[in-house]
Amino acid sequence: MIDKNAIEMLQQLAMDGNKNLVKDLVGLFIRETTPILKTMRTQVEQGDFVSAAKAAHHLKSSCANLGAYKMQEIAERIEKLKTNGTRDLLMPLVDALENEFQLAASELQKYMSL
């Protein structure tokens, strides 16, 4: 789910400049995250855990900026397993990250019309 305080902070920043800041960031997050998750799933399936960890690292800050802290936490767990991970450990985390993204994206869509 989304921490509304993070969105409110972005809305405050938007008042000082880019009025579409929240809308732009949400749109970018939704557009970029879907292919990253797809690639991450393929990387884990192929045993390329280091690349999956890099993808997870890339997602962490975007998730934090938009208050998707559950996604950030899961991405961090994936990142930490880059050297000692297995498919059995990582696939459930990728599944959880994808599920959490669906919830977050649905909630963030509300901010696209502000």
N, C-alpha and C positions, 0 to 999 in steps of 0.2 A: 504494500500500500504506500501511499504518498504522504510524507510529512508536510502538512500545509504551511508550516513555518518556513520551510525552504522556498516554497512558491511565493509566499508573502514577501520574503526578503528579495527575491528576484523582481517582484512587482514594484517594490520600493526603488530598486536600482533603475527600473524602466522609467520611473517618473522623472529621473534626472537626464534621460536621453532617449534611447530607443524604446518607443512606446510599444513596439511589437516584440520586445525581448523574450517574454515568456512564451508567446506563440511560436516564435522562431526556434527557441531552444527545444520546446516540446516536439515540434515538427521534425527537427534535425535528429533528436533522440529516437523518435519512432522510426524514421527512415533508415538511420544507420544501424540501429540495434538489431533489426530483423536479419540482415545478411551476416552480421557478426555472429549471432547465435547459430545460424545455419552452418557457418564455417567452423565454429567452435565444436559443434556436434560432429562434423566430419573429421576434424582433427583428433578428437577423442576416440572416435570409432577406429581411426587408423593408427592409434597409439602415439600420436604426435602431441604429447602432453605439454611440452615446452611452448609450442605455438598456441595451444589452447590457453595456457597461462598468460601469454602475451595479450591475447584477445580479451581475457578476463580483466587484466590490468587496464586495458584501454576503456573498458566499460565502467570501472569503479568510479572514476571522477565524474563522469556524466550522470551516473546514478545518484551520487552524493549531491551534485548541484541541483537536481530536481527532487530531492527528498525521497528517492526510491532506495531507502536504506536497507531493506531486506535484500534487494538485488545486489547492492554493494557488498553486503555481508557474504552472500553466496559466491559472488565473483572473487572475493578475497580468499575464500576457502579453496576455490578452484586454482587460483594463482599459487597458493602455498603448496599445492600437491604436484607442482611441475616436475620435481625430481623423484618423488617417491609415490606418485599416483599410479593407479591402475584403472582400467576401464570400469571395473566393478565399483570403484570408489567415485570415479568422476561422472559416469553416466547419470546416476541419480541427481547429482548436483547440476548437471546441464539441464536435466528435465525440470528440476526445481527452478532454475534460473529462467527457463522458457515460460514456465507457468506464472512465475512472479512478474515477468515482463508483460504477459497478457493482462494481468490485473492492473499493473502500473499504467500501461498504455491506455487501458479503458478509462482509468481515473484521470489521467493526464489529458485525454481528449476534451474534457470539460473546459480546460484552459485555452484550447485552440480558438474559442469564439470570444474570448475577452478582449 
